[in-house]
């Protein structure tokens, strides 16, 4: 491929609208083009990268006995009604009607389609276990697409579904898939991706893990214990709070607190530590706008994913109307109007002598002792965010750190959520009808490419690992107007093609500056320079994009040496997976 | 791959709802599963076939300097509004709104997206010509999906777009692409696909060709001259009519024709040949329901595609209301009410002494002589269907035959329809702004797979060409409960895997009947049978799915011989393209 013919614009300036580096590089380097919010077209360099990533994924899925299939992008809503998700998922599930008025959805995940595909086939235990997967376009109508390919609305995803006759069998396969994922990320150039325990969210099921690439620009927060290495998505990390009880319990009494609304104002006014307060956060259920009020210790924030999981319902921040009977600024857990769902966070367990709202204009209470003052059967639920320095749920030490990461893959033990709701059964060895158990396993292809770029770049562009690089060698014919350079560079180009090396050849009559800045933007891991100066020594200069080495080899040996270097780097990518 | 583990059901009975063989085979053999009208999931065997087809297409597109890119499935309507197609295309363009209320469409073709991708890049002549292509999911909301994968709503398509600075350059590239298509079809196993001149329809542009696989089950009609080989889609075949003029022109007069409505009744009543009548066919424009009446010689039918192209508007069969002023059964070209679009077919040119309706209840006319009686500036337009035995527009002989075929690909010279409407320009050598010229080139991947199946099958299943077969060899371990068979078959399986041969291994303890009928349904071109009888002779039986040969080879040489046969057949597929 000649660079001159490569379709796509490369820009000198960093695009101002890009907040993260991979997004800026993809726009600047002619990898993607914006089509609509969260929707991009890909130019050839990115298409070559994603095809290589897809091939790595395919090989690793095949290695764990996966069978590649294909589900539709457009599915009848009836399929999603069977599982109950047509109702339970919000606006991110794009619903539409076809020309006949039939309700349809755009696939954002394919559990329903997977069950539909194998439901009749897998009607006897002898056919288990098995795994099917696809690499296909998905659409998720995200409210806030961001960061280039990191969070888009349309994306290519590998999604896999396994079916089992026992939880043990699922767990065994889950472990195999976990290893396959480690191999995929290692082969794609990010062996540093870590798996963290996660919340299953709308997928259902119990155990699940996310593979996280730690980077400050990630949109996910992860709790990692500095002592024992435990890691979990914030949503899945238990927030352990130890409240030292006071010696004496104060009496509950009302205090006049004029014009005092926020938790900080209350604590200031009462001269109490914020940990000695009980704060209220108001939500409404999406389904019926009914109120949900969460009470937590003053220094703890609500983790909304935990809250949603507990309620098994979607919520949004509440808007307090006049006829709600709620006194904004003075909300407390005692004496609230009927019809409100009250959630007491576990951070209040064992806490003593707190301040809280009195549910009365301009009044707060002091001496609130939850375990004394709340009903005996009160359930304390963990809906709080774990904090930096929090207590590790595994080793018990106060050594939790909060890092940020990009989720590059996830694996779920789904249980029987889909098979049960969709009526899938099999006959077991004893002739009894049983419900199969599922697992599902996803990797976003474009996001993975962007994530690699995020951790492998310098100020001038990406540094692609050999295994997924758009080309293997970037050949520069410097001062191509010089007939000797032209002849030598053309010859090397042909030799490389003959050897099956993927080469991008820059034979434009442009300055070294333009040539190198374009090469930096394409991020090909190896570079070969044919120039008048090198030719004087009958040599070609071969260097690494990451500047780790540079060498001169004889012109006649250049193609062979390049082939050798390419294979060495490819082997290194493979070896990283073992 | 062990057959026992292959996900998908195979059926003994032919599914009753299937009208064509490829559809029946795909359902019966566990290739596809119905999800919704015109929407299917694919099991592994079909996925393997389509991936091989995609790879053949990719190689041939790369060979003519194509650059693989990717456009979105979901596009903003604004892009289609720019080209005017958001309005002009009917219900087959699926329109929907996203969560923000933005109007979107599902891509059924990507001319707009292609222009959007390269508009800024290709702003100077030096960047031309170039071609970009993608292999991507498309959705076309067909009113009547049919015949399994032949006419679906969701499908995978390779669509390519080329950009040029002159018509000559487009034509040269068009010819290269034509050759690439011939190579693709030959490599995929249907070298018999023929290219026919076609109508460009909603794509715009002038010259275009369809690649047709001739088969009686095809839904397209093609005119092929038995003398000179000229071929064209019916919509693109000129309908040449030679009317021998009568010696004397009769007087135009009204005749009382009580209770006579159809053209046959009129001709019977007047004792005239149907060729001596002028018939009327009534349409309405979709846009405003205004009437369009086509007049043709009594024996000629309207080709609606020709009519639509002439009118540059969609039409539907007319419903004649009482207040329309039209007299159904008595419609003639003279004295029609105002406001009706009248189209005179070229079959009336030179015709003499015809009968026609008198636009008056119970009256017809005789002695209608179009060139005498119609206004002098009357335009005679070819909107008639060519007939079996019609006159060839190239050699002039009455030797046109009508065949049926499946369209497996198409190529279009688009001209400037999209670049102009979307404001794409480039600076030419003289610094002047010019509009680039486009070509576009499509192949439906699933339809191609079904078409190959349609022409390569027997009563028991498909006979896949080696180049696209799901596996290369089907290994049967017959009487696998015999330990010697088990050992020999397992060993051969491992040897084949080691040699990189794609093998599907049936090691089930089932009867020969079940084993062979499953093998027939999978249609793998080569079969190897390890059985007690063969083992007695220390041999393996290797045979072709198409029964063209069968041989016994020594067990120790079997893997090598199979590898050799596979390579031979692969080479033959390649050679067919040269």
Interface residues (C-beta under 8 A of the other chain):
Chain A: X5 X6 X7 X8 X9 X30 X33 X35 X36 X37 X39 X40 X41 X42 X43 X44 X46 X47 X48 X50 X51 X65 X67 X68 X69 X70 X71 X72 X73 X74 X75 X76 X79 X91 X92 X94 X96 X97 X98 X99 X100 X102 X104 X106 X113 X116 X117 X118 X120 X121 X122 X127 X130 X132 X134 X136 X137 X139 X141 X143 X153 X154
Chain B: X5 X6 X7 X8 X9 X30 X33 X35 X36 X37 X39 X40 X41 X42 X43 X44 X46 X47 X48 X50 X51 X65 X67 X68 X69 X70 X71 X72 X73 X74 X75 X76 X79 X91 X92 X94 X96 X97 X98 X99 X100 X102 X104 X106 X113 X116 X117 X118 X120 X121 X122 X127 X130 X132 X134 X136 X137 X139 X141 X143 X153 X154
